[in-house]
Structures are given as C-alpha cells and as structure tokens.
Amino acid sequence: MLSFIQKQVEENPDISARELSNAVVRTARSRNEKNACPDDISCMVIYLRKPRRLHLLTRSPFYKESDAAFAELVRNFDGKSVLCDGTTAKIISRELRRPIEIDIKLSAQCGGLPLPAKIRGIDLVTEGILTLTDVVQRIEKGDAPVTPLPLAARKMVELFRNSDDIELVVGTKVNEAHQDPNLPVDLEIRRNIVKRLKVVLEEKYRKRVLMRYF
C-alpha cells in the first residue's frame, strides 16, 4: 500500500487528502474477495501545505468608477477566481481586455442552469443569482445528488471543497429585477444568498471565509 500511495502522489502532487484517502479505501476494498469489506476500513490522511485560496466576485461595484479596481482584484489574486454574474464577467472582460467565450458543445451538461463561460485566467465564470441559489441549496443539504449536478454547480462546489481560504466579494449595485415581489422566494437579494453561503462553508465545511462589499 505504501508504494501505491507514493505512486498517487508522484502522479498527482496536488492530490487532496480527501481524494487520496478515497483512493486508498477503494484499492483496499478491491483486494478483498468480491470487493467486500470483512471488517471496517479507515484511512486518515494528513496533508501539510499552504492554504488554497479562492475568491468569488458577484455583482457590480456600487460606483462605475470602481470597475478598474474591481478587476485588479482578479489580476492580482494569488489563487483561484470565480465570477458569478454576467455583468461581473463583462466588467472583468472589459477591464482586463480578455474576451468571454462560451462552448455551446457543453449545453447538454447545463442541467437547467445557464451555461458557464470562459475568460482567460479565470477558473469559473457563471450566471449569478440562479447558480448561487442552486449551489447554496445543494451544499446546505449536503446529500449526494440522485442525478448529476448541473455543470456550473458541479464546478463551483468542487472549487469550494478544494479551497481553504475563501473570499466572497459582493458588489453593492442594486439589481432592480430581483426586487420584484412576484419572483420566487429563492431568488433572494444576492447579499442574503452570499451570507447563507458564508455560514454553510464555515459551519459545515470548516472553511475560513471572508466577505467584503465593493
């Protein structure tokens, strides 16, 4: 088993403790007859490394004059970046002069959520309130989904799980469309959705989370 672990780390130096422990357990089971467990199997992995950083930007800054500074948060960030809002993506694209690209071939994986886009240097670009609401609901429940997660939700959940320090940057420009009382209850004001996200990441997943307004 030691040689198996060494091989896993050599092939994937950035493998997480969760991924490595799962691989060890699967391999241990596979060596038993009929892939069964005659007794309990436990595996604990201790991984010493620098914290993995992630920041998520959603919604526009209050002042348009702040767009350049907003974009600099992405340019200068030492970690992974998520843009969760179409307007946010347009601001970053314009200020950093990087085009927004969409791969229509991925449409079959949308699962009811808008298709993610791509911007060079950004790890994930998604729509805003619908995607955020879906992700928050899923990680609050914490249940294994019966059906595959929509592409945008799956990628965002994976980024959260694989990060240690998470910064949530919320633009404070009001989107009047989301103040309509006829909209579904789940389409809460974005700031409230992000607050729910902060709470569940801290309390359920033991992440260090900072929330700031821009």
C-alpha positions in Angstrom: 0.0 0.0 0.0 2.9 2.3 0.6 4.1 2.0 -3.0 0.5 2.7 -4.1 0.4 5.9 -2.1 3.8 7.1 -3.3 2.7 6.5 -6.9 -0.5 8.5 -6.4 1.4 11.5 -5.0 4.0 11.3 -7.7 1.4 11.2 -10.5 -0.7 14.0 -8.9 1.4 16.2 -6.5 -1.7 18.4 -5.8 -4.0 15.5 -4.8 -6.2 16.4 -1.9 -6.4 14.5 1.4 -10.0 13.6 0.6 -9.0 12.2 -2.9 -6.1 10.2 -1.6 -8.0 8.7 1.3 -10.8 7.7 -1.0 -8.3 6.1 -3.4 -6.7 4.1 -0.6 -10.0 2.8 0.6 -11.1 1.8 -2.9 -7.9 0.0 -3.5 -8.1 -1.8 -0.2 -11.6 -3.0 -1.0 -10.6 -4.2 -4.4 -8.1 -6.6 -2.9 -10.8 -8.4 -1.0 -12.9 -11.1 -2.5 -16.0 -9.7 -4.3 -14.8 -6.2 -3.4 -16.4 -6.7 0.0 -15.3 -5.4 3.4 -14.9 -8.2 6.0 -14.2 -5.5 8.6 -14.1 -1.8 8.9 -11.7 0.2 6.7 -10.5 3.6 7.8 -7.9 5.9 6.3 -6.7 9.2 7.6 -4.5 11.5 5.5 -2.7 14.5 7.0 -1.7 16.9 4.3 0.7 19.8 5.2 0.6 22.5 2.6 0.0 26.2 2.0 -3.7 27.1 2.2 -5.5 27.0 -1.1 -7.1 30.4 -1.8 -10.3 31.1 -3.7 -12.2 34.3 -4.3 -15.7 34.7 -5.8 -16.8 38.0 -7.2 -20.5 38.6 -7.8 -22.4 41.7 -8.8 -21.2 45.1 -10.0 -19.4 47.7 -7.8 -21.6 50.5 -6.4 -19.7 53.1 -8.4 -18.8 52.5 -12.0 -15.6 54.4 -11.4 -14.6 51.4 -9.2 -14.7 48.9 -12.1 -10.9 49.1 -12.7 -10.1 48.5 -9.1 -12.7 45.7 -9.1 -10.9 44.0 -12.0 -7.5 44.4 -10.2 -8.8 42.1 -7.5 -8.7 39.3 -10.1 -5.4 40.3 -11.8 -3.5 40.4 -8.6 -5.1 37.5 -6.7 -2.9 34.6 -5.7 -5.4 31.7 -6.0 -8.4 30.6 -8.0 -11.1 33.0 -9.2 -14.8 32.6 -9.7 -17.0 35.2 -11.4 -20.7 34.6 -10.6 -22.7 37.1 -12.6 -22.9 38.1 -16.2 -22.4 41.8 -15.5 -19.4 41.0 -13.3 -17.9 38.9 -16.2 -18.4 41.7 -18.6 -16.6 44.2 -16.3 -13.6 41.9 -15.8 -13.5 41.1 -19.5 -13.6 44.8 -20.5 -11.1 46.0 -17.9 -8.6 43.1 -18.4 -9.2 43.0 -22.2 -9.9 39.3 -22.2 -12.8 38.0 -24.3 -15.7 36.0 -22.9 -16.0 32.6 -24.6 -18.8 30.1 -24.5 -18.6 26.4 -25.6 -22.0 25.5 -26.9 -21.0 21.9 -27.0 -21.4 21.8 -23.2 -25.1 22.7 -23.4 -26.1 19.1 -22.7 -24.5 19.3 -19.3 -26.3 22.5 -18.2 -28.9 20.7 -16.1 -31.3 23.6 -16.0 -28.7 26.3 -15.1 -27.1 28.8 -17.6 -24.0 27.5 -19.4 -20.7 28.6 -17.8 -18.4 30.8 -19.9 -14.6 31.2 -20.1 -12.3 34.1 -19.5 -8.5 33.5 -19.7 -7.0 33.3 -16.3 -10.4 32.8 -14.5 -11.2 29.4 -13.2 -15.0 29.6 -13.5 -17.5 32.1 -15.0 -21.2 31.6 -14.3 -24.5 33.3 -14.2 -25.4 34.9 -10.9 -28.4 34.5 -8.7 -29.8 31.3 -10.1 -26.4 29.5 -9.9 -25.6 30.8 -6.5 -29.0 29.8 -5.1 -28.7 26.3 -6.6 -25.2 25.8 -5.1 -26.2 27.1 -1.7 -29.2 24.8 -1.5 -27.1 21.8 -2.5 -24.3 22.3 0.0 -26.7 23.1 2.8 -28.4 19.8 2.2 -25.0 18.0 1.8 -26.8 15.0 0.2 -25.3 13.0 -2.7 -27.4 14.0 -5.8 -29.6 11.4 -7.4 -28.9 13.0 -10.8 -25.7 14.6 -12.0 -25.2 18.2 -10.9 -25.5 20.9 -13.5 -22.1 21.8 -14.9 -21.9 25.2 -13.3 -23.0 24.0 -9.9 -20.6 21.0 -10.0 -17.6 23.1 -10.9 -18.4 25.7 -8.2 -18.9 23.0 -5.5 -15.6 21.4 -6.4 -13.8 24.7 -6.1 -15.3 25.3 -2.7 -14.4 21.9 -1.4 -10.8 22.1 -2.6 -10.2 25.5 -1.1 -9.2 26.6 2.4 -9.4 30.4 2.5 -12.4 31.7 0.6 -13.1 35.4 0.0 -16.6 36.4 -1.1 -16.6 39.9 -2.8 -20.1 41.3 -3.3 -20.8 44.3 -5.5 -23.4 46.6 -3.9 -25.0 47.9 -7.1 -28.8 47.1 -6.8 -30.3 44.9 -9.5 -33.9 46.1 -9.6 -35.1 42.9 -11.3 -34.5 41.0 -8.1 -36.6 43.4 -6.0 -39.8 42.2 -7.8 -42.1 40.6 -5.1 -43.6 38.3 -7.7 -40.3 36.5 -8.2 -39.8 33.1 -6.4 -38.7 33.3 -2.7 -35.5 31.5 -3.5 -34.4 34.5 -5.7 -33.4 36.4 -2.6 -31.3 39.6 -2.7 -27.8 38.5 -3.6 -26.2 39.6 -0.4 -28.5 37.3 1.6 -27.6 34.3 -0.6 -23.9 35.0 -0.1 -24.4 35.3 3.6 -26.0 31.8 3.6 -23.1 30.6 1.6 -20.6 32.0 4.1 -22.4 30.4 7.0 -22.6 26.9 5.5 -18.9 27.0 4.3 -17.8 27.9 7.7 -20.0 25.7 9.9 -20.4 22.6 7.7 -17.2 22.6 5.7 -14.8 24.3 8.2 -13.6 26.8 5.6 -12.1 30.2 6.5 -14.4 32.7 4.8 -14.1 36.5 4.5 -16.9 38.5 3.0 -16.4 42.0 1.8 -18.6 44.6 -0.1 -17.4 46.6 -3.0 
